[in-house]
């Protein structure tokens, strides 16, 4: 996740840019919760992708990496 990703997620969460300060955003509690959820989902997906890459690297071996990827993604459904 890079700076552009973070800014995109902030905008998706209805943060507003404060025109008085360059790079400063304003949000309300609902927007902040949405932003946190987007960041957490992006991190879960990145971790799951690492597992899938490991599984692909050890093709044919029983490394259970796809099970790990599914378990990581499922964490987002437990809220």
Phi, psi and omega in degrees: 000128181246181183303317180298321177297316181297316179295319178299315180294324177297316179294320177298334182270009179072025169292149176243143179282132178278112186295340181281341183227121180296126177080009181259134180243151177241141180215168174248172183303321179296316179297321180294319177297317179297317179299313179300320179295320179294318179296315180298318179296319179295320179291319176301316181295321178296319178294318179297322179296321176300317178299315179296323177295321177296316179300318180294323180294326181253042182308129178092347178260152182272082181258352179059021181293327179291327175296318178298317179299316179295321179294321178295314180297324182293338179301331179288345181266358185262022182265000000 
